[in-house]
């Protein structure tokens, strides 16, 4: 890598990561709390993390909300993908093959301090942070079917939430942490279901005869965006109220496969992936929540996908 490219990447990262957030660790002593160890963390604010193949394998990248400052965070010969930014912006969970299997890993927002969270012996995917940052829901094949599990972000034995012979995947937490939406094909079609955070109370929200997938809650909890081919096309972005009512389409991109919607933290925009079958690529776009102001953020001859905001 040339020195100019290194400097350009550092500059891009600096535009996305807001300074150094001073974090102090306190311990309870005889006279009260005292400083045990100071440490510095960086925080991604307003940036988008995503997966890209541009460097020859799957890597986790970050960019500004306008698409500038695209920077490789993982820089590892293994495949790293499905990044999920923690609620406070200081950590990223992601799937990686670097340990031999496909496990969930954690790293700081600047790519440092990579640690393995799950065993990944059979495949763990789609990490999703709880709103308070203490737990991570994820998809796993560990019990010979695709199920939703949850694990403490500090490390613990995973707890299984779903139990079916079909596919349950792509978990996403409600903003208050009380529910988890996910996609499942248990009805014969792929549908958006929701359950309580302990796995109880499963119910079908989308209930349509075609494919509904990749759900994501709005920051205020009132709506869920998802991808669907219910209008007999390759797939578009839709939004519905949190109870499954009032479904409406946000995109109308003929010839393209549109999926993986994610709301911006302030709820004003949605980023998503557009697949071009002719070019065999995927790119990341953003639009306002009413479907207007469509803007392409990435533009490569290979794929950029899995955005998280």
N, C-alpha and C positions, 0 to 999 in steps of 0.2 A: 504494500500500500504506500503511495507517495505521501510525502510530508504535507502537501497541500490538501490531499483528501482527508488525512487525519485531522488537520486543523478545521476543515469544513465540517466534519462530523462532530468535533467537539463544540463548534459554534452552534450547530443545529441543536445539540443536546442542551446547551446552556439556555437556548431560547425557550425550551419546553419545561425544563426542570427549574423550579423556583428555588434559588439559593440553597442554603443549608439550614435546615430546621434543627434548632438545638433541642436535643432530647436528653433529659436527665433521668437517671434511675435512682430512686430513693429507697432507703431501707429504714425500718423502724428500730431506733436505738433507745437507750434508757431515757434520754432527754427529749425524745421525739424523732422527727425525720432528719436525716443528714445525707449529704451527697455521697453516693457509693461509687458511681462511675459515670462520667459524661461520655456521650458518643454523638456523632454527627450523622444525620440521615438527610437524604434529599427527597423531595416530594414532587411528583408530577401533578401539575394543576392545569386542567383544560386540555391536556394532550391525549392522543389516541395511541394505544398499544395495539399491535397487530402482527400477523405472520407474513413473512415474505420469503420467496425462493430466489431472490435476485443475486444472492451470493453463492449459489450453487447447491444449497440445501435449505431446509426450513429453519428460519431464525426468527426470534422475537425482535421487532423494531418498535420505535416510538416516533411520532411526528406531532407537529402542532395541529390544531383543529382546522387550519387552512391548508394543510398538506405540506408545509415547509419543514425543514429540519429533520428529514427522515434519517434515522440513526439506528444502527444495529446494536442491540443491547446484549445479546447472548454470545455471538462470535465463537461458536463451538462446532466441531465437525459432526456432532450428532444432530438429529432433528429436534427442534424446539418449536412448539406451536400451541395454539389455544391459550393465549395469554389473558389473564384477568387481573385488573388493577384493584388493589385494596381500597376500601372506602376512604382512607386518609391519604391515599396516593403515594405511600412510602414503599410498598411492596408489590410484587407481581407474582402471581401463581401461574404455572404453565405446565404443559405436558412435555416430557423429554424422553428420548431414547438413550441418553448418555450413560445410563446405568445398566444397559443391556435389555431391560424391559421397556414398558411405557408407563412411567410413573409421574405423579404430580410433584413438582419442585417449587420452591420459593426462592426469590432473589430480591435484593433491594432495587429501588426504582432506577438506579444507574447501572444495573446489571451485576453488581458485586454481591458477595456473600451468598452464593447459590447453595441451597440445602435441599435434600430429598425429604418429602413429606410422606408419600405412600410407597408401598412395596413395588407396585407396578408389574408384578409377575405375569399378569395376563392382560393388562391394559387398563389405564385410568385416564380419563379425558374430561374435557369441559369443566374445569374448575370454576366455581362461582362463590364469591365471598358473601358471607352474611352481612347485613347492614352495619352491625357493630364491629365487624372485623375479627370476631373470635372463632368463627367456623367457616369451613369451606365445603360446599356440596359439590359432588362430581359424579360422572358416569364411570361405571366400572364393569369389566367382564369377569371379575374374579370368581363369581359363582356360576359360570358357564352360561350366563345370559347378561344382557345389558340392563343394569339396574342403577338406581340413584342411591348414593351413599353420602354420609356427612362425616367430617372429621374436624377435630379442634385444630385451629391454625397453629397452635403450639405443639401439635403432635399428640396422637392418641390412637386407640384402636377405632377404625372406621365403623360406623353404625349404618346398617342397611335400612333404607326407607321404603323401597318398593320391592315387590316380590311377584314377578310374572315370568312366564316362559317367552315373552315377546320383548321388544326393545323399549326401554324407558331411558331417555337421554336428555341432554341439554337443559339442566336445571337452572332456574333463575329465581332469586328471592324477592318477595314483596318488600317494599321499602320499610315496613314496620317489623320485618323479620318473622311474621306469624305464618306465612305461607310460602310454598315453592311451586312455581309453574314448571312444566316440563313437556316434552313431546313423547308420544307413545304410539305404537302401532297395534295395541292390544285389541282394538275394535275392527281390525282388518284394513283400515285406512290409518294414516298418521294424523293424530289429533293433538290439540293442546289441552292438557289436563292441569289441574291444580290440586294440591294437597296441603294439609297442615304441616308445619315444620317438623313434626314428629312422625310424619308418614301417614297419619290417619286422614279420613275424610276425603279420599280421592274422588274427583268428579270431572266430567268432560265439559270443557268450556266452549270449544269450537264446534264440535258435533256436526261435522259436514262430511260429505261422501268423498272428498278429494284430500289432498295432502295439506295439512296445516302443521307448521314446524317452527323451530327457533324462536320461542317466545321470549319477550323481554318486558319487564314492568316499567311503566313511566315513573319518574322520581316522586310524583305525588301519590302513586298507587291507584290512580283512577282508571288507567288504561293499560292494555297489553298490546304491543306490536308483535307481529309474527309474519312469516313467509307462507304463501299459499299459492296453489295452482287452481283454485276454485273457479276461476273464470276461464278455464280450459286453455290457459297459456302455459308458458314454461315456469312461471312463478313470479309473484309480485309481493310487495310489502303491503300488509293490511294492518289495521288497528281496530281493536274492539274495547268496549268497556270491560272493567275487571270482572264483571259477572257473565261475560260472553255475549252480551247484547250489542246492538248498534255497530255491526261490522261494516267497515268501509275501506276501499282501496286507496293507497297513497301514491303508488307508482303505476305507470302504464308504459313499460319499456318493452316493446315488441322485439322478438328475436333474442332476447336476453333472459338469463336465469338470475333472478333477484332473491337474495336470502340474507340471513344473519343480521337483522336490525338490532341496533343498540341506541338507547336514548342518551343525549348529552346530559351532564349532571344538572343543568338548569331546566331541562325539559323542553327546550326550544327547538332542538334539532334531533335528527336521527341519522346515524351513519349505518351503512349497509354494504353488501358485496354484490357486484354485478358480474356475472359470468358471460363471456362472449364465446359461443360455440365455434364461430368461424376462426377466431384467433387462438382458441384453447387457452384463454387467460381469465383471470379474475382480478377486478380492480375495486378499490374502496371509494364510495361516493358518500355525500352528505346532502341532506335536504332539510328544509323547515318541517315542522310537524304536520303542516297541512299539505305537504307534498310539493311545495313551491321551492324555488331557488336551488334546483338540483345542481350539484357541483362535483366534479371528479377530483379526488384527492391524490390518487396514485396513478401512474401511467408507465407500465413496464411490459416487456414482451413475455413475461412470465407472471406468476400469480401473487397477488397480495390479498389476504383474507383474514378472517377471525378478528375483526376490530373490537376493541373494548375501550370505553371512555371513562 
